[in-house]
Amino acid sequence: MFCPRCGKEIKNNQRFCINCGYDLSKDVEMSKEKDNSDFYQKKSYYKNPQQYSSNKNIQLEAIANFLFKLFLTILVLFAGWVGLRILGHYVSNDNLHDDKAKYEAFMENPSSIPELAQPETLQDLIINLKDVQNFLVLYLKYSDDSAEEKSKVFDNYRKQLLKIEAFSNDNLLKEDIKNSLPQTKKEFKKCAAYYNKELAPVGLKIVSDTAYAKYHLKEDYRFTYKKFGQYVPSEMKAYLYLRAKHKDEFLENGGYLATTPKEMNLRIADYEKFLVNNPNFSNINEVKDNLYFYTFGYIFANDRQEMQAIRHNTFKKWDKRFIKSNKNSKLNPIFSKMVTSANGISTNQFDSLYPYEYEKMLESIRPLNGELDDIFIDLRKNLMKEFSNIGYKYIYSQTEGMWSTFSDDSKISKDTLLLADNGQGGYDVYDNKFKKTNQVLTIDPNSQIIMKRGQLLIYTPQCLQIGRVEYSYGNFVVKTLSSKAIKQYFPDTLIINVDNIGMNAVQVTKTTAKQTYMLISHAGSNFDGYTLNSDIPIQKGELSNMFTIDTTNTVNVQWNPPTADGKQYTIVFVTDMTSNTEDNPTDTKDEE
C-alpha cells in the first residue's frame, strides 16, 4: 500500500508511515465503515424511492436501445436481402441473355451443333455427352419448334441414354482399378466411387451386374430431372420427378431387395397412380413396363422366397399396409393373395392376377441397335436447307457409288454425302449428320449438271466436254468422259468429235429419218459462242451440243463462231435408208 500523505510505499502491517509519520490506522477504520455502508445500500429494501426510480429508467433505456439495435439489424438484413434479389435478377438476366446468344450462335452456324458420336474412351463419352446436354437445354428453352418436335428430340435423347447403359467394363469402362476387378460388394463400392466422380457431370453412374466384377453405365434419374425437368411438358416433368424420387436400384446381386418393403410399397403405388392419372402420356408403355417390373420383382424377391435378410412377417406387414393405403388399386388381389397364402403365389397366378398390359420389361423401349444416333440431325438438316442458297441438291452413297437427287424424304445413311449449292459457283459437301466438311466441289458457272443412270454428269459448253463427278481418296473430282463412256448415258445418240473436222465440209450418212447427234471435243478447245445454223429447222437436244434431225432430205448444218476470225464447221447430213454403215467422223474408239 501507499501513504495517503506522501505517496511512499509502506508495508500493510505498519501503523505509521516511516517517511512522514502519518497515522495509517484512521484510514483503515474509515474504509471498513464505508464497506459496511455499501453493503447495506446494495439491498433493495434500503434504496430510497428516488434511487429506485432512476434504476428503472436505466433499465427502460437499455431495453429501448436493444430494440432499436434489433430494428436496425432487421432493416440491414432486409436491405441486404432486397439487394441480393435485385442482383440475382440482373445476374439471371445476364445469364439469360448469354444463353440466348449462345443458342442464336448455334442457329447461325448449324455445323457447330454438337452430335452424339460413338465413343472410343470414357472421356470421349463424357466430353461429347456434356456438349450435347448443354445444347439440348438451349434448344428446349429457346427453340420456336412445336412442343411435339421438342418432345421428339428429348425422347430421342433418352433412347440414346438406354444405348449408353449397354456400355460396360467389357467395351468402354476398361480402366483398371488398382490392377484388379472388384470381387465383393465392398470392392465394387470403391470402384463405383472412382467412376461416379467422373460421370456425375453428365448424369451417369455405374451399377453392378450379377457379379460385382461386371458392371455397366446407368442413367442418374435425379440429374435428368434437375437439368431438363423445367423445359419439358408437364406430364414428362412429372414422370421424370417420379423416376428421380425412386432413383435407387431395387434389386441387388442374388435377386435380393436392395431397398425396403416400405419403399417398394410407395414406389409401386406411385407408378400405378401415375399410370391411372396420365393414360395419354406419350411414354405410357415405359410406365407400364416399370410398374410390372417393380411389382413382379417385389413379389418374387429372394428375401421373400427364402425368408432371408428381410423377415417374412415384415413383408406381410407391408402387404397389408399397401391394401389399406391403396383401396382403389387394381393390384390389391395380388397383395391379398400374398397375405392369405402361406406359400405365396406362382408366376402363372401372378400373370393371371396382374391387371395391366405390359411388355417384356424395358425391352419394349430399349433400342436394338447399340450405335449412338445424332439427336439433332433433323434440326441441323432444316437449318442447313435455310442457309444454303438453293438447298441440298444431290446425295452420294459411298457404298453403292450412286447419286440421287435430294428431297425431304431422302433416306440418309451412314455412308451418305450431300452436295449443297453455296451460291458461289460450287457445291459444299456435307456428311450424313448434315455437318459441313472442308470439301468444296467447284464447277464452272456456265456448266450444266445432269443426272444419268445414278451418276452426276457435268456438261461444259465452252469446251464441249462431259465429265462425271467421282469420289476419290476422300474428295470429289470431275473426270472427263470419252466418247465410249458418254454413250453409256446417251445410248441413242451419235457422237461427232469436232476435233476430227477440218475446214472442208464433212458428210454424215443417216440410216434413219430421225437421228440425234452430240458434238464433243476431247481436246477441250474454246468453243464459246458458237451457234448452229441449218437449212431446215432442227430440234434442240437436252444439252446445247445436242440436236435432232428428222427428215430424209440432205441437210447442211453450219457451226459458226461468234466472229469471222474463228473456225467454221460445216456438216452435211445425207439420208441413206438402205445403208447400215455410217460414213461419219464419230469417235467410238476412245476408251474411258
ROGU-780545 format. One record per residue (C-alpha): residue in one letter; x, z, y. Coordinates in steps of 0.001 Angstrom, whole numbers, padded with zeros to 6 digits, always signed. Layout:
REM ROGU-780545
AXZY ...
This chain:
REM ROGU-780545
M+000000+000000+000000 F+000999-000269+003671 C+000901+002219+006513 P-002067+001503+008837 R+000026+002523+011861 C+003471+000911+011435 G+002765-001513+008567 K+005659-000348+006400 E+005200-000366+002636 I+004732+003124+001140 K+004031+004465-002304 N+000482+005128-003406 N+001010+008841-004061 Q+002603+009664-000657 R+000552+011643+001867 F+002711+010880+004935 C+004424+007646+005964 I+008209+008104+005667 N+008724+005779+008612 C+006320+007061+011273 G+004962+010300+009665 Y+001307+009197+009751 D-001112+011306+007617 L-002448+008973+004990 S-004976+011404+003404 K-007542+010800+006161 D-007821+007113+005343 V-008291+007824+001645 E-011305+010115+002299 M-012905+007668+004718 S-012518+004903+002127 K-014326+006925-000527 E-017236+007675+001781 K-017557+004018+002672 D-017583+003009-001011 N-020334+005528-001759 S-022357+004295+001194 D-022098+000677-000028 F-023223+001731-003495 Y-026453+003165-002212 Q-027065+000341+000212 K-026916-002172-002638 K-030004-000617-004224 S-033220-002437-003226 Y-035103+000790-002530 Y-032541+001801+000113 K-032920-001510+002034 N-034858-001395+005251 P-037708-003935+005820 Q-035701-005939+008337 Q-032797-006443+005925 Y-035151-007381+003058 S-036880-009988+005212 S-033528-011502+006107 N-032569-011866+002453 K-035887-013541+001707 N-035302-016103+004428 I-031882-016834+002957 Q-033438-017476-000453 L-036088-019817+001022 E-033393-021674+002911 A-031383-022069-000313 I-034435-023426-002122 A-035110-025827+000722 N-031522-027023+000626 F-031745-027540-003122 L-034968-029533-002835 F-033506-031633-000040 K-030415-032397-002113 L-032610-033234-005100 F-034662-035586-002942 L-031527-037283-001678 T-030254-037664-005230 I-033517-039227-006396 L-033535-041502-003339 V-029974-042648-004043 L-030765-043266-007739 F-033902-045215-006822 A-031994-047320-004304 G-029345-047971-006942 W-031999-048987-009477 V-033601-051377-006974 G-030168-052795-006172 L-029418-053352-009839 R-032769-055084-010314 I-032105-057382-007362 L-028559-058035-008566 G-029815-058659-012086 H-032386-061084-010703 Y-029757-063104-008901 V-027355-062928-011839 S-030177-064040-014119 N-030998-066897-011762 D-027345-067879-011652 N-027233-067918-015440 L-030469-069876-015448 H-029018-072477-013116 D-025775-072602-015107 D-027621-073050-018402 K-029853-075735-016960 A-026833-077523-015525 K-025194-077407-018964 Y-028314-078893-020563 E-028535-081665-017963 A-024862-082467-018569 F-025652-082966-022263 M-028587-085203-021363 E-026368-087340-019129 N-023778-087671-021879 P-025642-087681-025207 S-022433-088295-027130 S-021376-084761-026207 I-024358-083227-028021 P-022841-081366-030985 E-023666-082417-034504 L-023743-080192-037546 A-020978-081504-039797 Q-019931-080776-043350 P-017192-078118-043038 E-013856-078105-044802 T-012993-074494-043948 L-014931-071394-042991 Q-013521-071525-039462 D-014721-075129-039129 L-018224-073986-040049 I-018197-071070-037586 I-016967-073137-034623 N-019301-076053-035342 L-022370-073897-036033 K-021834-071877-032861 D-021819-075054-030744 V-024983-076292-032469 Q-026793-072969-031980 N-025910-072778-028292 F-027181-076279-027649 L-030314-075599-029715 V-031150-072714-027369 L-030732-075007-024344 Y-032883-077682-025986 L-035714-075291-026884 K-035549-073747-023415 Y-035318-076769-021126 S-036384-079877-023030 D-039523-081716-021966 D-040244-082677-025563 S-043556-081591-027047 A-043929-078318-028918 E-044278-080311-032143 E-040966-082101-031559 K-039184-078838-030768 S-040645-077190-033861 K-039456-080133-035943 V-035898-079716-034658 F-035958-075949-035210 D-037343-076333-038742 N-034566-078803-039487 Y-032039-076229-038263 R-033489-073641-040642 K-033298-076121-043525 Q-029613-076579-042812 L-029184-072803-042994 L-030634-072934-046508 K-027987-075515-047381 I-025305-073313-045860 E-026444-070475-048111 A-025147-072548-051029 F-021593-072205-049732 S-019808-069663-051906 N-016317-068488-052788 D-016198-071425-055187 N-016378-074090-052482 L-015880-072620-048983 L-015168-068888-048996 K-011745-069295-050514 E-009764-066735-048548 D-008038-064317-050879 I-008970-060712-050140 K-005821-058707-050840 N-004843-061207-053550 S-007807-060298-055756 L-011529-060860-056096 P-013856-057856-055894 Q-014957-056443-059232 T-017014-053421-058174 K-019606-052682-055522 K-017055-050695-053529 E-014556-053550-053555 F-017261-056026-052578 K-018196-053913-049549 K-014614-054225-048313 C-014770-057970-048870 A-018121-058194-047064 A-016777-056212-044101 Y-013916-058699-043805 Y-016163-061768-043792 N-019122-060367-041879 K-016943-059603-038883 E-016072-063308-038684 L-019599-064509-039471 A-021545-062221-037117 P-021289-064548-034040 V-023191-067297-035895 G-025723-065096-037711 L-024359-065297-041232 K-023214-062738-043775 I-022142-062708-047406 V-024060-061299-050340 S-023015-060931-053961 D-024448-062863-056870 T-024964-061428-060344 A-021297-060441-060405 Y-019545-058916-057428 A-016641-061345-057817 K-019049-064175-056965 Y-020661-064226-053529 H-022254-066674-051096 L-023372-067003-047497 K-026725-065715-046295 E-028662-066026-043052 D-028849-062876-040903 Y-032539-062786-040009 R-032015-060394-037097 F-029661-062864-035410 T-032097-065778-035776 Y-034960-063765-034290 K-032860-062441-031406 K-031322-065807-030500 F-034325-068116-030919 G-037437-065898-031085 Q-038354-066200-027409 Y-038116-070008-027424 V-040279-070885-030447 P-044107-070925-030832 S-045839-067555-031192 E-046544-067894-034936 M-042927-068787-035665 K-041772-065919-033467 A-043988-063506-035416 Y-042616-064830-038698 L-039010-064534-037517 Y-039740-060952-036480 L-041235-060240-039906 R-038080-061510-041607 A-035873-059527-039246 K-037914-056373-039905 H-037376-056719-043671 K-033881-058147-043452 D-032230-056419-046419 E-031903-057872-049884 F-034354-056010-052093 L-032707-056639-055478 E-029125-055887-056430 N-026997-056710-059454 G-028771-055973-062711 G-032230-056510-061234 Y-032497-053019-059762 L-034121-052319-056408 A-031685-052275-053508 T-034343-050680-051332 T-037035-048017-051795 P-040551-048479-053221 K-041843-047375-049825 E-040046-050259-048124 M-041331-052691-050748 N-044907-051490-050207 L-044551-052123-046490 R-042844-055479-046972 I-045474-056812-049369 A-048320-055582-047146 D-046762-057149-044019 Y-046258-060538-045661 E-049777-060563-047058 K-051257-059702-043656 F-049267-062495-042042 L-050424-064923-044733 V-054079-064000-044208 N-053918-063949-040393 N-051970-067214-039989 P-053425-069697-042510 N-052426-072705-040349 F-048820-071666-039913 S-046579-074713-040315 N-044302-072886-042777 I-047071-071180-044721 N-045591-072230-048085 E-042441-070329-047261 V-044510-067204-046565 K-046377-067647-049872 D-043140-068007-051792 N-041631-064916-050227 L-044752-062857-050885 Y-044740-063904-054533 F-041008-063278-054824 Y-041248-059759-053381 T-044347-058791-055393 F-043018-060147-058676 G-039579-058602-058155 Y-041033-055217-057233 I-043406-055099-060208 F-040719-056141-062708 A-037703-054380-061201 N-035423-052925-063871 D-035845-049474-062336 R-039492-049603-063277 Q-038933-051159-066698 E-036053-048954-067805 M-037015-045891-065752 Q-033552-045681-064247 A-032362-044972-060709 I-035937-044517-059417 R-038288-042227-061297 H-041360-043758-062880 N-043615-041280-061072 T-042192-042462-057754 F-043379-045983-058468 K-046842-044741-059408 K-046997-042669-056232 W-046322-045697-054025 D-048531-047976-056114 K-051426-045616-055423 R-050491-045434-051757 F-050478-049235-051488 I-054038-049360-052860 K-055146-046635-050466 S-053434-048114-047382 N-054424-051723-048039 K-058013-051595-049182 N-058634-055287-048435 S-055537-056544-050214 K-056069-059142-052919 L-053036-057686-054683 N-054797-054406-055482 P-055762-055455-059037 I-052064-055788-059874 F-051185-052410-058396 S-054225-050799-060056 K-053110-052190-063395 M-049647-050687-062876 V-051171-047279-062069 T-053526-047153-065033 S-051335-048815-067655 A-048705-046691-069337 N-046727-049750-070450 G-047117-051799-067275 I-048174-055445-067451 S-046729-058640-068861 T-045706-061643-066791 N-048698-063555-068111 Q-051019-060776-066983 F-049287-060766-063607 D-049763-064515-063157 S-053443-064256-064060 L-053979-061434-061545 Y-051845-062860-058713 P-054381-064226-056167 Y-052284-066608-054058 E-050896-070053-054778 Y-047134-070159-054938 E-044267-072489-055726 K-041128-071608-057606 M-039961-069022-055118 L-037866-070626-052354 E-037099-073754-054350 S-040114-075448-052769 I-038457-075402-049349 R-034780-075428-050272 P-033281-078910-049739 L-031990-080582-052866 N-029081-082242-051074 G-026306-079838-050088 E-024845-082164-047452 L-025489-080890-043927 D-027551-083143-041658 D-027325-083604-037924 I-030399-081888-036479 F-030131-083691-033116 I-029883-087252-034409 D-033340-088302-033160 L-032734-086708-029772 R-029392-088471-029392 K-030938-091738-030605 N-033709-091677-027992 L-031343-090700-025207 M-028873-093445-026045 K-031657-096001-026019 E-032422-094950-022443 F-028792-095025-021334 S-027937-098364-022923 N-028650-101323-020642 I-030717-103152-023229 G-030530-100616-026005 Y-029270-100785-029542 K-029310-104334-030837 Y-027628-104579-034237 I-026873-102418-037259 Y-023967-102939-039635 S-023796-101481-043149 Q-020196-100929-044176 T-021122-100652-047846 E-023117-103890-048008 G-021194-105739-045301 M-024526-106894-043881 W-026075-106934-040423 S-029656-106362-039313 T-031460-106099-036010 F-032176-102611-034681 S-035652-101161-034294 D-037113-097681-034026 D-037976-097897-037723 S-034465-098892-038789 K-033007-096809-041581 I-029722-095238-040552 S-027432-094280-043423 K-024045-092553-043516 D-022088-095822-043542 T-024057-097341-040652 L-022524-098558-037406 L-024540-099684-034411 L-023929-102079-031523 A-025479-101329-028138 D-025267-103640-025136 N-023136-101966-022480 G-024241-104371-019738 Q-020640-105429-019125 G-020371-108432-021393 G-019805-106484-024557 Y-021162-104005-027062 D-020313-100349-027535 V-020022-099170-031117 Y-021872-096029-032261 D-021686-094189-035555 N-024590-093137-037758 K-025052-089981-035628 F-025617-092196-032573 K-022364-090925-031131 K-020282-093398-029186 T-016938-094333-030730 N-013895-095678-028909 Q-014565-099210-030174 V-015905-101981-027972 L-016813-105485-029132 T-016071-107789-026185 I-017955-111089-026112 D-017842-113921-023602 P-020898-113506-021357 N-021816-117186-021937 S-021750-116743-025701 Q-024864-116685-027833 I-025433-114187-030648 I-027494-115232-033650 M-028332-113566-036954 K-027979-115716-040083 R-028214-114543-043697 G-027345-110952-042845 Q-024342-111929-040705 L-023805-111729-036961 L-022597-115082-035574 I-021162-115741-032113 Y-021525-119244-030621 T-019237-120042-027682 P-020431-123227-025884 Q-017274-123657-023826 C-015069-124329-026857 L-017771-125476-029308 Q-016903-122799-031846 I-018889-120450-034057 G-017419-117136-035141 R-018546-114342-037421 V-018334-110632-036481 E-016378-108851-039204 Y-015347-105235-039676 S-011662-104978-040453 Y-009445-101876-040545 G-011903-099789-038578 N-012586-102375-035853 F-014939-105259-035210 V-013355-108686-034713 V-014773-112203-034256 K-013384-114690-036790 T-013770-118412-036025 L-015521-120262-038859 S-014565-123567-040395 S-016986-126448-040924 K-017468-125472-044542 A-018203-121869-043632 I-020644-122934-040919 K-022631-124985-043474 Q-023426-121714-045320 Y-025561-120698-042363 F-026807-124185-041330 P-027262-125936-044694 D-029484-128772-043412 T-027198-129643-040508 L-024469-132299-040485 I-021360-131162-038658 I-019412-133501-036377 N-015893-132420-035439 V-015323-133808-031940 D-011577-133337-032404 N-011735-136480-034628 I-013406-138613-031962 G-011232-140720-029679 M-012018-142836-026573 N-013816-145503-028632 A-017385-145160-029839 V-017838-143671-033280 Q-020557-144799-035682 V-022503-142332-037814 T-024753-143634-040597 K-028064-141825-041073 T-029655-141815-044533 T-032919-140263-043350 A-035060-140909-040344 K-034822-137310-039158 Q-031464-135523-039134 T-029948-132575-037290 Y-026338-132578-036117 M-023913-129972-034757 L-020851-130699-032606 I-017880-128376-033170 S-014195-128247-032206 H-011582-126479-034323 A-009006-126977-031587 G-011116-124917-029184 S-010711-127266-026228 N-012560-126663-022995 F-015893-128486-023106 D-017527-126517-020329 G-020186-128533-018523 Y-020561-131403-020988 T-024045-132895-021317 L-025729-135095-023917 N-027429-138346-022950 S-029300-140560-025377 D-031161-143909-025272 I-034192-142059-026722 P-035361-138505-026290 I-033611-136228-028748 Q-034729-132792-029832 K-032545-129879-028742 G-031495-127512-031510 E-031110-123768-031942 L-027740-123923-030188 S-026660-126099-027263 N-024305-128080-029527 M-027157-128999-031895 F-029583-131917-031607 T-032044-133732-033887 I-032622-137496-034054 D-035938-138639-035510 T-036021-142447-035671 T-034937-145349-037849 N-033600-147277-034852 T-029978-147263-033780 V-029334-144525-031209 N-026443-144227-028740 V-025536-140672-027751 Q-023082-140070-024952 W-021429-136780-024405 N-020495-136782-020755 P-018119-134461-018864 P-019145-132859-015535 T-016609-135072-013650 A-015315-138613-014087 D-011835-137330-014935 G-012991-135793-018203 K-013131-137424-021628 Q-016370-139176-022573 Y-017568-139310-026151 T-019899-141981-027464 I-021547-141759-030865 V-023721-144499-032351 F-026225-143352-034977 V-027306-146126-037355 T-030034-145604-039907 D-029441-146911-043436 M-032267-145761-045725 T-030655-147322-048813 S-027198-145788-048400 N-026296-142423-049863 T-022903-142333-048194 E-022121-141287-044676 D-019503-143120-042697 N-019074-140425-040093 P-016413-138120-038720 T-017965-134983-040152 D-015419-132340-041173 T-016089-130832-044579 K-012545-130322-045876 D-011562-127262-043871 E-011721-124038-045788 E-012893-120788-044275 
